[in-house]
Amino acid sequence: LFVTYKAKEGMREKFVEELESNGTAAAVRAEDGCIRYDYYYSAADKDVLFLFEEWECEQKQQIHLGQPHIANIKAAKEKYIEDSSMRAVR
């Protein structure tokens, strides 16, 4: 999956820092079937952030969406993110 986040002005790094420091990103990376869960900063826009998620199969990615730490991601998005879009890359 390729996710694009448009952060609120100046909040891009805070979003990532929160998810890394509270263990949410590590929890996702430790999930069964997670191959990659990495954030990247846009060089062209200081408020754009990309997330690459790679899963062994779609079923395991769907199980991921039901994990308790997803609430942490949603809460951080409410605080720091204006908009996001996601697309599957195959």
Kinemage of the C-alpha trace (Angstrom):
@kinemage 1
@onewidth
@group {chain A} dominant
@subgroup {mainchain}
@vectorlist {calphas} color= white
{ca leu a 1} P 0.000 0.000 0.000
{ca phe a 2} L 1.088 3.526 -0.743
{ca val a 3} L -0.379 6.162 1.583
{ca thr a 4} L 0.030 9.905 1.101
{ca tyr a 5} L -0.561 12.144 4.110
{ca lys a 6} L -0.962 15.918 3.939
{ca ala a 7} L -0.042 17.111 7.420
{ca lys a 8} L -1.296 20.242 9.068
{ca glu a 9} L 1.312 22.964 8.601
{ca gly a 10} L 4.528 22.034 10.404
{ca met a 11} L 3.089 18.826 11.905
{ca arg a 12} L 4.555 16.180 9.593
{ca glu a 13} L 7.457 15.212 11.854
{ca lys a 14} L 5.297 15.306 14.994
{ca phe a 15} L 2.965 12.701 13.476
{ca val a 16} L 5.821 10.278 12.812
{ca glu a 17} L 7.541 11.032 16.137
{ca glu a 18} L 4.364 10.226 18.068
{ca leu a 19} L 3.799 6.896 16.325
{ca glu a 20} L 7.451 5.916 16.738
{ca ser a 21} L 7.795 7.045 20.376
{ca asn a 22} L 4.563 5.456 21.652
{ca gly a 23} L 5.415 2.093 20.090
{ca thr a 24} L 2.633 2.072 17.510
{ca ala a 25} L 4.905 1.803 14.478
{ca ala a 26} L 6.912 -0.963 16.159
{ca ala a 27} L 3.684 -2.817 16.980
{ca val a 28} L 2.625 -2.695 13.331
{ca arg a 29} L 6.056 -3.874 12.176
{ca ala a 30} L 5.833 -6.807 14.605
{ca glu a 31} L 2.465 -7.967 13.273
{ca asp a 32} L 2.270 -11.330 11.562
{ca gly a 33} L 2.606 -10.763 7.839
{ca cys a 34} L 4.071 -7.257 7.933
{ca ile a 35} L 7.019 -7.027 5.560
{ca arg a 36} L 7.437 -3.237 5.512
{ca tyr a 37} L 5.920 -0.276 7.343
{ca asp a 38} L 8.046 2.812 6.650
{ca tyr a 39} L 7.465 6.558 6.580
{ca tyr a 40} L 9.218 8.863 4.097
{ca tyr a 41} L 9.247 12.651 3.876
{ca ser a 42} L 8.567 14.455 0.608
{ca ala a 43} L 11.486 16.569 -0.582
{ca ala a 44} L 9.082 18.744 -2.588
{ca asp a 45} L 6.517 19.596 0.123
{ca lys a 46} L 7.377 20.096 3.796
{ca asp a 47} L 3.914 18.938 4.869
{ca val a 48} L 3.658 15.742 2.804
{ca leu a 49} L 4.506 12.327 4.175
{ca phe a 50} L 4.416 8.928 2.497
{ca leu a 51} L 3.846 5.533 4.080
{ca phe a 52} L 4.782 2.301 2.364
{ca glu a 53} L 3.105 -0.785 3.797
{ca glu a 54} L 3.886 -4.230 2.467
{ca trp a 55} L 2.064 -7.341 3.673
{ca glu a 56} L 2.441 -11.042 2.909
{ca cys a 57} L -1.173 -11.113 1.769
{ca glu a 58} L -4.317 -9.012 1.799
{ca gln a 59} L -5.859 -11.133 4.561
{ca lys a 60} L -3.048 -10.238 6.982
{ca gln a 61} L -3.347 -6.558 6.079
{ca gln a 62} L -7.068 -6.737 6.839
{ca ile a 63} L -6.349 -8.341 10.225
{ca his a 64} L -3.953 -5.436 10.870
{ca leu a 65} L -6.868 -2.993 10.556
{ca gly a 66} L -8.561 -4.622 13.561
{ca gln a 67} L -5.581 -4.344 15.923
{ca pro a 68} L -5.880 -2.154 19.055
{ca his a 69} L -2.962 0.089 18.058
{ca ile a 70} L -4.948 1.309 15.038
{ca ala a 71} L -6.720 3.621 17.520
{ca asn a 72} L -3.351 5.326 18.136
{ca ile a 73} L -2.908 5.934 14.414
{ca lys a 74} L -6.414 7.389 14.121
{ca ala a 75} L -5.847 9.679 17.121
{ca ala a 76} L -2.537 10.929 15.688
{ca lys a 77} L -4.171 11.534 12.312
{ca glu a 78} L -6.843 13.678 13.962
{ca lys a 79} L -4.172 15.808 15.645
{ca tyr a 80} L -1.650 16.168 12.841
{ca ile a 81} L -3.108 15.244 9.440
{ca glu a 82} L -5.358 17.291 7.141
{ca asp a 83} L -5.940 14.686 4.461
{ca ser a 84} L -4.771 11.270 3.340
{ca ser a 85} L -5.190 8.956 0.401
{ca met a 86} L -4.295 5.327 -0.095
{ca arg a 87} L -3.800 3.103 -3.080
{ca ala a 88} L -2.761 -0.448 -3.581
{ca val a 89} L 0.347 -1.035 -5.624
{ca arg a 90} L 0.694 -4.462 -7.148
